Amino acid sequence: MTLHRLWTICLLIGMIQTNFLLKASAKTFTWREWWKHTVIYQIYSLSFMDTNGDGFGDLNGIRSRLDYLVDIGIDTVWMTPVYESPMKDFGYDISNYTKIYPLFGTMEDFDALIHEMHVKGIRLIMDFVPNHTSDKHKWFVESRKSKNISNTYRDYYVWKDPKTGCQDPDKNSRSDTCIPNNWVGHFGGSTWTWVPERKQYYYHQNLKEQPDVNYRNPKIVEEMKDALRFWLDRGVDGFRVDSIRYLYEDESFADEPIDPNFIPPPNMTQPLVQSLLHWYTADLPEIHTVVKSWRSEVFAKYSTPPNYRFLGTQAYGNATALSLYYGSKDEPEADFPFNFQMIMLKQETLSGIEVHRLIDEWLTNIPHGAWPNWVFSHHGKDRIANRFGPANHRGGLILNLLLPGTPNVYYGEELGMSDIDIKFEDQQDPGGKNNPCCWKKFNRDQHRSPMQWDSNTNAGFSASDKTWLPVHENYLRGINVLQLINFCYDPHFIPC
């Protein structure tokens, strides 16, 4: 990005920001609006700081680095899951919503972390994953045993019989003549897995180890509210709700149509999620009833002065679809749906026109008076330095901070951290493992490397001989926190 182009874009954003603020009705923020005047800093819990030498980040690691967050002006942290989990999808497969997984520490560690965060003026937003659980969750362990009415958990998940005419489903469970329909999951392949004990299939939008819960069962709706209350009682300031658009499936369970624009990659061995139009598995209107009930029955009751509890939703989609998650003035839903429009910006297409198009698309589609937000990178997408070029990552940060609304910053972006290179045999992410035909497209490991604190072993992240993912070698070339601090004390270093 040339200086001239950056200056042009800054002027453009300045005009958009001025126009937006002139239209905004509120000139000051109330105690209910702290999320409007904050920078949300996303911490990938496994990769921020390891204090016990096992190569994985932990709660005490985050606690040990709070002063750094204060120093760089962070007053809200969004933390990826630390719940009890078999870690098939790195914590997004939860086996107990009200326990801490020992890899991250203890509940006492969590309480100490949130207490110290609040003392230092930092709020905590947790990831919440209500669409599915781990197959090791008590609910699923019991649900899979029997479909008898005596089984309390029999309808906690989405179960379907084989297709009419299926012969010997125990032997032919993966046959198209038996699988309930053609639905394809995010990690590739059918969304249906056969359970011989029940003589039924269960539905999973993600891994087979992540069965989707059944929101048409009122008990599940209440179980999730209770899980939210548990953490709000411990002082959590809000939640980012993951995979919100998949809570419900159409009751017809009809086949989804083929996407006519899908081009199969070479050597494709199983159906990919992009191959279908998801008419029956995403964005069903019933979802909004659940989100409204969370807002009115849970979050509103915990939001008493001065502690407003934030509710954000996560989903990919166009601005029109996502704007629905704001709800309405009379029936509010999320404070905002996380906005991933800017992740589409790449060096090859970066221009004032493209920036304006993406901003305008969001601001013109959200409800009148709704508050915008901007995400430039996160744990599932390329870092700014990889999309804009290493020399231009500051341009991305400037765009993020200049835009009207709440900026979200992924850990390490303030340093200019880059994606790491991962070999096929070294990958951890199931997205790549399950799609060997095109594993680089689905693998997310490269965006999740350990935080680079200094130029010591493992960039100061861990004393372990081996970290869970490799540290990017550019920490030895000055891409680390200590080097940034040294730069900031240099009077000739203008950005500080």
C-alpha positions as CSV (number, residue, x, y, z in Angstrom):
1,M,0.0,0.0,0.0
2,T,1.6,3.3,-1.1
3,L,1.6,6.3,1.2
4,H,-0.6,8.1,-1.4
5,R,-3.1,5.2,-1.4
6,L,-3.2,5.1,2.4
7,W,-3.7,8.8,2.6
8,T,-6.6,8.6,0.1
9,I,-8.2,5.8,2.1
10,C,-7.8,7.7,5.4
11,L,-9.5,10.7,3.9
12,L,-12.3,8.5,2.7
13,I,-12.8,6.9,6.0
14,G,-12.6,10.2,7.8
15,M,-15.5,11.5,5.6
16,I,-17.5,8.3,6.3
17,Q,-16.8,8.5,10.0
18,T,-17.9,12.2,10.2
19,N,-21.1,11.4,8.2
20,F,-21.9,8.5,10.5
21,L,-21.3,10.5,13.7
22,L,-23.4,13.4,12.5
23,K,-26.3,11.0,12.0
24,A,-25.8,9.3,15.4
25,S,-28.4,10.3,17.9
26,A,-26.3,9.7,21.1
27,K,-23.5,12.1,21.7
28,T,-22.3,10.5,24.9
29,F,-22.1,6.8,26.0
30,T,-24.0,5.5,29.0
31,W,-23.1,2.6,31.3
32,R,-25.0,0.3,28.9
33,E,-22.7,1.3,26.0
34,W,-19.2,0.5,27.1
35,W,-18.9,-1.9,24.1
36,K,-19.2,1.1,21.8
37,H,-16.1,2.9,23.1
38,T,-13.6,0.0,23.4
39,V,-11.1,-2.0,21.4
40,I,-12.0,-5.7,21.6
41,Y,-8.8,-7.8,21.6
42,Q,-9.2,-11.4,20.6
43,I,-7.0,-13.9,22.5
44,Y,-6.6,-17.4,21.1
45,S,-6.2,-19.1,24.5
46,L,-3.9,-21.9,23.4
47,S,-1.4,-19.4,21.9
48,F,-1.2,-16.4,24.1
49,M,1.1,-17.4,27.0
50,D,2.2,-20.7,28.6
51,T,3.2,-20.5,32.3
52,N,3.5,-24.2,33.1
53,G,5.9,-25.3,30.4
54,D,3.6,-27.7,28.5
55,G,3.7,-25.8,25.2
56,F,0.0,-24.6,25.4
57,G,-1.3,-21.3,26.5
58,D,-3.3,-21.1,29.8
59,L,-5.4,-18.8,32.0
60,N,-2.4,-17.9,34.2
61,G,-0.6,-16.9,31.0
62,I,-3.2,-14.4,30.1
63,R,-3.2,-13.1,33.6
64,S,0.5,-12.7,33.6
65,R,0.3,-10.4,30.5
66,L,-2.6,-8.1,31.6
67,D,-0.2,-5.1,32.1
68,Y,0.8,-5.4,28.5
69,L,-2.9,-5.1,27.4
70,V,-3.3,-2.1,29.6
71,D,-0.2,-0.5,28.2
72,I,-1.5,-0.8,24.6
73,G,-4.9,0.5,25.5
74,I,-7.0,-2.7,25.5
75,D,-10.0,-2.6,27.9
76,T,-12.0,-5.6,26.5
77,V,-10.7,-9.1,25.8
78,W,-12.6,-11.7,23.8
79,M,-11.2,-15.1,24.8
80,T,-11.6,-18.4,22.8
81,P,-13.1,-21.4,24.7
82,V,-11.5,-22.7,27.9
83,Y,-14.3,-25.1,28.8
84,E,-13.9,-28.8,29.4
85,S,-13.3,-30.4,26.0
86,P,-11.7,-33.4,24.3
87,M,-10.1,-30.7,22.0
88,K,-11.1,-32.3,18.7
89,D,-11.8,-28.8,17.5
90,F,-9.6,-26.9,20.0
91,G,-12.3,-26.2,22.6
92,Y,-15.2,-25.6,20.2
93,D,-16.3,-29.2,21.1
94,I,-17.5,-28.7,24.7
95,S,-18.1,-31.6,27.0
96,N,-19.1,-29.5,30.0
97,Y,-20.2,-25.9,29.8
98,T,-19.6,-25.1,33.5
99,K,-16.1,-26.5,33.9
100,I,-12.6,-25.4,32.9
101,Y,-10.4,-27.8,30.9
102,P,-7.3,-28.7,33.0
103,L,-5.0,-27.8,30.0
104,F,-6.0,-24.1,30.7
105,G,-6.0,-24.3,34.5
106,T,-8.6,-24.4,37.2
107,M,-11.8,-22.6,38.1
108,E,-9.7,-20.8,40.7
109,D,-7.4,-19.6,38.0
110,F,-10.3,-18.3,36.0
111,D,-11.7,-16.5,39.0
112,A,-8.3,-14.9,39.7
113,L,-8.0,-13.9,36.1
114,I,-11.4,-12.2,35.8
115,H,-10.9,-10.5,39.2
116,E,-7.5,-9.0,38.2
117,M,-8.9,-8.0,34.8
118,H,-11.6,-6.0,36.5
119,V,-9.2,-4.4,38.9
120,K,-7.2,-3.3,35.9
121,G,-10.3,-2.0,34.0
122,I,-10.4,-4.8,31.5
123,R,-13.7,-6.6,30.6
124,L,-14.0,-10.2,29.5
125,I,-16.1,-11.6,26.7
126,M,-16.1,-15.4,26.4
127,D,-16.8,-17.5,23.4
128,F,-20.0,-19.5,23.8
129,V,-20.8,-22.5,21.5
130,P,-24.5,-23.4,21.8
131,N,-25.0,-25.0,18.4
132,H,-23.3,-28.3,19.3
133,T,-21.5,-30.2,22.0
134,S,-18.7,-32.7,22.2
135,D,-19.8,-36.3,21.7
136,K,-18.3,-36.8,25.2
137,H,-20.8,-34.5,26.8
138,K,-23.1,-36.3,29.3
139,W,-26.1,-35.3,27.2
140,F,-24.9,-37.1,24.1
141,V,-23.5,-40.1,25.9
142,E,-26.9,-40.7,27.3
143,S,-28.9,-39.7,24.2
144,R,-27.1,-42.2,22.0
145,K,-28.1,-45.1,24.3
146,S,-31.7,-45.3,23.4
147,K,-34.7,-43.6,21.7
148,N,-37.1,-44.9,24.3
149,I,-39.3,-42.4,26.0
150,S,-37.8,-43.3,29.3
151,N,-34.4,-41.7,28.2
152,T,-34.4,-38.1,29.5
153,Y,-31.9,-37.1,26.9
154,R,-33.3,-38.9,23.8
155,D,-34.3,-35.7,22.1
156,Y,-31.4,-33.5,23.1
157,Y,-29.8,-34.0,19.7
158,V,-31.1,-34.2,16.1
159,W,-31.8,-37.8,15.3
160,K,-33.2,-39.3,12.1
161,D,-34.1,-42.8,10.8
162,P,-32.5,-44.2,7.7
163,K,-34.2,-43.5,4.4
164,T,-37.2,-45.7,3.6
165,G,-36.0,-48.8,1.7
166,C,-32.5,-48.8,3.3
167,Q,-31.2,-52.3,3.5
168,D,-29.2,-53.4,6.6
169,P,-28.2,-49.9,7.8
170,D,-25.6,-51.3,10.2
171,K,-23.7,-52.6,7.2
172,N,-24.6,-49.9,4.7
173,S,-24.8,-46.8,7.0
174,R,-22.6,-44.6,4.7
175,S,-24.6,-45.5,1.6
176,D,-26.6,-42.8,-0.1
177,T,-29.6,-45.1,0.0
178,C,-29.5,-44.9,3.9
179,I,-28.2,-41.5,4.8
180,P,-31.2,-39.2,5.6
181,N,-30.3,-36.5,3.0
182,N,-27.4,-34.8,1.1
183,W,-26.4,-32.3,3.7
184,V,-22.7,-31.5,3.8
185,G,-20.8,-30.3,6.9
186,H,-18.1,-27.6,7.3
187,F,-15.3,-30.1,7.6
188,G,-16.4,-32.0,4.4
189,G,-18.5,-35.1,4.0
190,S,-22.0,-36.0,5.2
191,T,-23.5,-34.4,8.3
192,W,-24.9,-37.7,9.4
193,T,-23.3,-40.4,11.5
194,W,-24.9,-43.8,12.3
195,V,-25.3,-45.0,15.9
196,P,-26.1,-48.8,16.0
197,E,-27.4,-48.6,19.6
198,R,-30.3,-46.3,18.5
199,K,-30.6,-47.5,15.0
200,Q,-30.6,-43.8,14.0
201,Y,-28.3,-41.1,12.5
202,Y,-27.3,-38.0,14.4
203,Y,-26.7,-34.7,12.7
204,H,-23.5,-32.7,13.0
205,Q,-22.8,-29.5,11.1
206,N,-19.1,-29.8,12.0
207,L,-17.0,-32.9,13.1
208,K,-18.8,-36.2,13.9
209,E,-17.4,-35.5,17.4
210,Q,-19.5,-32.3,17.5
211,P,-23.2,-33.4,17.4
212,D,-25.7,-30.6,16.9
213,V,-28.2,-30.1,19.8
214,N,-31.9,-30.0,19.1
215,Y,-33.4,-26.5,19.7
216,R,-36.9,-27.8,19.0
217,N,-36.6,-29.4,22.5
218,P,-37.4,-26.7,25.1
219,K,-35.1,-28.5,27.6
220,I,-32.0,-27.6,25.4
221,V,-33.1,-24.0,25.2
222,E,-33.2,-23.8,29.0
223,E,-29.9,-25.8,29.5
224,M,-28.1,-23.2,27.4
225,K,-29.6,-20.3,29.4
226,D,-28.4,-22.0,32.6
227,A,-24.9,-22.3,31.1
228,L,-24.9,-18.5,30.3
229,R,-26.1,-17.7,33.8
230,F,-23.3,-19.8,35.4
231,W,-20.6,-17.6,33.8
232,L,-22.5,-14.3,34.3
233,D,-22.7,-15.2,38.0
234,R,-18.9,-15.4,37.9
235,G,-18.6,-11.9,36.6
236,V,-18.2,-12.4,32.8
237,D,-19.0,-9.2,30.9
238,G,-20.5,-10.8,27.8
239,F,-20.4,-13.5,25.2
240,R,-19.6,-13.9,21.5
241,V,-22.0,-16.6,20.4
242,D,-20.4,-19.0,17.9
243,S,-22.1,-20.5,14.8
244,I,-25.4,-18.8,15.6
245,R,-26.9,-19.3,12.1
246,Y,-27.0,-23.1,12.4
247,L,-29.1,-23.5,15.6
248,Y,-32.1,-24.8,13.7
249,E,-32.6,-27.2,10.7
250,D,-35.6,-27.2,8.5
251,E,-38.1,-29.9,9.7
252,S,-38.6,-31.2,6.2
253,F,-35.0,-32.4,6.1
254,A,-35.1,-32.0,2.3
255,D,-32.0,-32.3,0.1
256,E,-30.2,-28.9,-0.4
257,P,-29.8,-27.8,-4.0
258,I,-26.4,-27.9,-5.7
259,D,-24.7,-24.5,-6.0
260,P,-24.4,-23.9,-9.7
261,N,-21.3,-21.8,-9.2
262,F,-19.3,-24.4,-7.3
263,I,-16.2,-25.6,-9.1
264,P,-14.9,-28.9,-7.6
265,P,-11.2,-28.8,-6.7
266,P,-8.9,-31.4,-8.2
267,N,-8.8,-34.8,-6.5
268,M,-11.9,-34.1,-4.4
269,T,-12.7,-37.2,-2.4
270,Q,-15.8,-36.1,-0.5
271,P,-18.5,-33.5,-0.9
272,L,-17.5,-30.0,0.3
273,V,-19.8,-27.5,2.2
274,Q,-19.4,-25.0,-0.7
275,S,-21.1,-27.4,-3.1
276,L,-24.6,-26.8,-1.8
277,L,-26.9,-23.8,-1.2
278,H,-27.8,-24.0,2.4
279,W,-31.5,-23.3,2.3
280,Y,-32.4,-25.8,5.1
281,T,-29.5,-25.7,7.5
282,A,-28.7,-22.0,8.0
283,D,-30.4,-18.7,9.0
284,L,-33.8,-20.2,9.8
285,P,-36.2,-17.6,11.4
286,E,-36.6,-19.6,14.6
287,I,-33.0,-18.7,15.6
288,H,-34.1,-15.1,16.3
289,T,-36.7,-16.3,18.8
290,V,-33.9,-18.0,20.8
291,V,-31.6,-15.0,20.7
292,K,-34.4,-12.7,21.8
293,S,-35.1,-14.9,24.7
294,W,-31.4,-14.8,25.7
295,R,-31.5,-11.1,25.6
296,S,-34.7,-10.6,27.5
297,E,-34.5,-13.5,30.0
298,V,-30.8,-13.7,30.7
299,F,-28.7,-10.7,29.6
300,A,-31.2,-8.0,30.5
301,K,-31.6,-9.4,34.0
302,Y,-27.9,-9.4,34.6
303,S,-27.4,-5.9,33.2
304,T,-27.7,-3.6,36.2
305,P,-25.7,-0.4,36.7
306,P,-22.8,-0.2,36.1
307,N,-22.4,-3.7,34.7
308,Y,-24.1,-4.1,31.3
309,R,-23.6,-7.6,29.8
310,F,-22.7,-7.7,26.1
311,L,-24.2,-10.1,23.6
312,G,-22.5,-10.5,20.2
313,T,-23.2,-13.2,17.5
314,Q,-20.9,-14.8,15.1
315,A,-21.9,-15.9,11.6
316,Y,-20.6,-15.6,8.1
317,G,-22.9,-14.1,5.5
318,N,-23.8,-11.0,3.6
319,A,-24.7,-7.7,5.4
320,T,-28.4,-8.2,4.8
321,A,-28.5,-11.6,6.5
322,L,-26.3,-10.6,9.4
323,S,-28.1,-7.4,10.1
324,L,-31.1,-9.4,11.2
325,Y,-29.2,-10.4,14.3
326,Y,-29.5,-6.8,15.7
327,G,-33.2,-7.5,16.2
328,S,-35.4,-4.4,16.5
329,K,-35.9,-1.6,19.0
330,D,-38.8,-3.4,20.6
331,E,-37.2,-6.9,20.4
332,P,-33.4,-6.4,20.6
333,E,-31.1,-9.3,19.9
334,A,-27.3,-8.9,19.7
335,D,-25.6,-5.7,20.5
336,F,-23.9,-6.4,17.2
337,P,-23.3,-9.4,15.0
338,F,-19.5,-9.6,14.4
339,N,-18.8,-8.1,11.0
340,F,-16.3,-9.9,8.8
341,Q,-16.7,-7.8,5.6
342,M,-13.2,-6.4,5.9
343,I,-11.6,-9.8,5.8
344,M,-12.3,-9.8,2.1
345,L,-9.7,-7.0,1.6
346,K,-6.5,-8.2,-0.1
347,Q,-3.5,-6.5,-1.4
348,E,-4.4,-7.4,-5.0
349,T,-7.8,-5.6,-4.8
350,L,-7.2,-3.0,-2.1
351,S,-8.4,0.4,-3.2
352,G,-10.4,3.3,-2.0
353,I,-13.3,2.1,-4.1
354,E,-13.3,-1.5,-2.6
355,V,-12.9,-0.2,0.9
356,H,-15.9,2.2,0.4
357,R,-18.0,-0.6,-1.1
358,L,-17.5,-2.9,1.9
359,I,-18.1,-0.2,4.4
360,D,-21.1,1.2,2.6
361,E,-22.6,-2.3,2.3
362,W,-22.5,-2.7,6.1
363,L,-23.6,0.7,7.1
364,T,-26.5,0.9,4.7
365,N,-27.9,-2.5,5.7
366,I,-27.8,-2.4,9.4
367,P,-30.9,-1.0,11.2
368,H,-31.1,2.7,11.8
369,G,-29.2,3.6,15.0
370,A,-27.5,0.2,15.2
371,W,-23.8,0.2,16.1
372,P,-21.2,-1.1,13.6
373,N,-18.1,-3.1,14.3
374,W,-15.2,-4.3,12.2
375,V,-13.1,-7.5,12.2
376,F,-9.9,-7.5,10.0
377,S,-8.6,-10.9,11.1
378,H,-9.3,-13.8,13.6
379,H,-8.4,-17.3,14.4
380,G,-9.9,-18.8,11.2
381,K,-8.7,-16.3,8.6
382,D,-5.4,-14.9,7.2
383,R,-3.6,-12.3,9.2
384,I,-3.5,-8.7,8.0
385,A,0.2,-8.9,7.1
386,N,-0.5,-11.9,4.8
387,R,-3.4,-10.1,3.0
388,F,-2.0,-6.6,2.8
389,G,1.7,-7.6,2.7
390,P,4.1,-7.4,5.7
391,A,5.1,-3.8,5.1
392,N,1.5,-2.7,5.0
393,H,-0.1,-4.2,8.0
394,R,-0.2,-0.8,9.8
395,G,-2.4,0.4,7.0
396,G,-4.9,-2.3,8.0
397,L,-4.7,-1.4,11.7
398,I,-5.2,2.3,10.8
399,L,-8.3,1.4,8.8
400,N,-9.7,-0.6,11.6
401,L,-9.2,2.1,14.2
402,L,-10.5,4.9,11.9
403,L,-13.8,3.3,11.0
404,P,-16.9,4.4,13.0
405,G,-17.9,1.7,15.5
406,T,-16.1,-0.9,17.5
407,P,-12.7,-2.3,16.2
408,N,-11.8,-5.9,16.9
409,V,-8.0,-6.8,16.9
410,Y,-6.6,-10.3,16.8
411,Y,-3.7,-10.9,19.2
412,G,-0.3,-10.1,17.6
413,E,-1.7,-7.9,14.8
414,E,-0.3,-4.9,16.7
415,L,3.2,-6.5,16.1
416,G,2.6,-7.4,12.4
417,M,2.6,-11.1,13.1
418,S,2.3,-13.3,10.0
419,D,0.8,-16.7,9.3
420,I,3.2,-19.6,9.7
421,D,3.9,-22.4,7.1
422,I,2.5,-25.8,8.1
423,K,3.4,-29.1,6.5
424,F,0.6,-31.6,5.8
425,E,2.0,-34.1,8.3
426,D,2.4,-31.4,11.0
427,Q,-1.1,-29.9,10.9
428,Q,-3.3,-30.0,14.0
429,D,-6.5,-28.6,12.5
430,P,-9.3,-31.1,11.5
431,G,-10.3,-28.8,8.7
432,G,-7.2,-29.7,6.8
433,K,-6.9,-33.3,8.0
434,N,-10.5,-34.1,6.7
435,N,-9.9,-32.5,3.3
436,P,-6.6,-33.8,2.0
437,C,-7.6,-32.8,-1.5
438,C,-7.4,-29.1,-0.6
439,W,-6.0,-29.1,2.9
440,K,-4.3,-25.7,2.7
441,K,-7.6,-24.1,1.9
442,F,-9.3,-25.6,5.0
443,N,-6.4,-25.6,7.5
444,R,-6.4,-22.8,10.1
445,D,-3.3,-23.7,12.0
446,Q,-1.2,-21.0,10.2
447,H,-3.3,-18.2,11.8
448,R,-2.9,-19.5,15.4
449,S,0.8,-19.5,16.1
450,P,2.1,-18.5,19.6
451,M,2.3,-14.9,20.6
452,Q,5.7,-13.4,20.0
453,W,6.9,-11.7,23.2
454,D,10.6,-11.4,22.9
455,S,13.7,-12.9,21.1
456,N,14.2,-15.7,23.6
457,T,13.4,-19.4,23.0
458,N,9.9,-19.8,21.5
459,A,9.6,-16.0,21.4
460,G,9.1,-16.0,25.2
461,F,5.7,-17.9,24.8
462,S,6.8,-21.1,26.5
463,A,9.7,-22.8,28.2
464,S,8.7,-26.1,26.5
465,D,11.0,-28.0,24.1
466,K,8.0,-28.0,21.7
467,T,5.1,-25.7,21.4
468,W,1.7,-26.9,20.3
469,L,2.2,-25.0,17.0
470,P,5.5,-23.6,15.7
471,V,6.5,-20.1,16.5
472,H,7.0,-17.9,13.4
473,E,10.7,-17.5,12.9
474,N,10.4,-13.8,12.3
475,Y,10.3,-13.2,16.0
476,L,14.1,-13.3,15.7
477,R,13.9,-10.5,13.2
478,G,12.2,-8.0,15.5
479,I,8.6,-9.0,15.2
480,N,8.0,-9.3,19.0
481,V,6.6,-7.2,21.9
482,L,10.0,-6.3,23.4
483,Q,11.2,-5.0,20.0
484,L,8.0,-2.9,19.7
485,I,8.6,-1.5,23.2
486,N,12.1,-0.5,22.2
487,F,10.9,1.1,19.1
488,C,8.4,3.1,21.1
489,Y,11.2,4.6,23.1
490,D,12.9,5.7,20.0
491,P,11.9,9.3,19.3
492,H,12.4,8.8,15.6
493,F,9.8,6.0,15.5
494,I,6.8,8.0,14.4
495,P,3.9,5.5,14.9
496,C,4.5,5.5,18.7
